[in-house]
Amino acid sequence: MTRAEFRRIEDYMLDRMKDSAHDRRHVYRVLNTALDIAAGMDTVEMDVLLAACLLHDIGREQQSANLELDHAQIGGEMAYQFLLTWQWPEAKARHVRDCIVTHRYRGSNPPRSIEAKILFDADKLDASGALGIARTLIYEGQVGEPLYILDEGNSIITEGGGAEISSFFQEYHFKLKKVYDSFYTDRAREIARERQKTAIDFYDGLYAEVDENYQKGREWLNELLL
């Protein structure tokens, strides 16, 4: 891929990234991580990988406007049509589309090609460690979801929930703590292991602080109120 081709794809991406949790900085981190994973692999089609990394989240804006839509499906088709407009080979444009369509953690369509697996792993690594927690908290704030939800006994709810009632603690148990078992490449698993302890320590510390606050507060109120 020439520098001019890279810039053209990059400009298309930059014009469509509006979400601060899935912004251009996320895209560049995914790209950098993908290059790390792909280093030393002789069979990777780098043009496809570069384009797929740059364009993998261009469908986010449409999904944000309608949560019933799948940004991976939308973004894959957008990327496919865009690449065809400047005479990319159809098979290569289709390969990029397939990588993007299969990159979503919550999707039921697993990646098949090595390029798709690298994109999947690089994107999921950005949901690991301190970065993953920071991005989740940004997203929770954007969509108005709380840091935590309490049950009637003032205990933090960590499981269940759903689209209508969801919190950071629930999202951690639904996705963030499970992401470490979902990688396809050895290099991604190595990076994930290095980051996992940071995420666990942060979650445990935050949980302990919130829980202690409510438990002590309840004791004090019981003593004060007649």
TAGI-V709624 format. One record per pair of residues at least 6 apart in sequence whose C-alpha atoms are under 6 Angstrom apart, sorted by sequence separation. I is the first residue (numbers start at 1). J is the second residue. If there is no record, write none. Layout:
# TAGI-V709624
i={I:I}
j={J:J}
This chain:
# TAGI-V709624
i={17:63:111:126:150:102:149:150:63:102:149:102:83:60:158:159:59:158:80:59:59:58:80:99:103:148:147:76:146:147:148:31:145:76:76:72:73:72:13:16:52:56:1:48:121:49:129:129:129:130:129:34:34:33:30:30:21:21:21:37}
j={23:69:117:132:156:109:156:157:71:110:157:111:93:71:169:170:71:170:93:74:75:75:97:116:120:167:167:97:167:168:169:53:167:100:101:100:101:101:55:58:96:100:47:96:183:115:195:196:198:199:199:118:122:122:122:123:135:138:139:187}
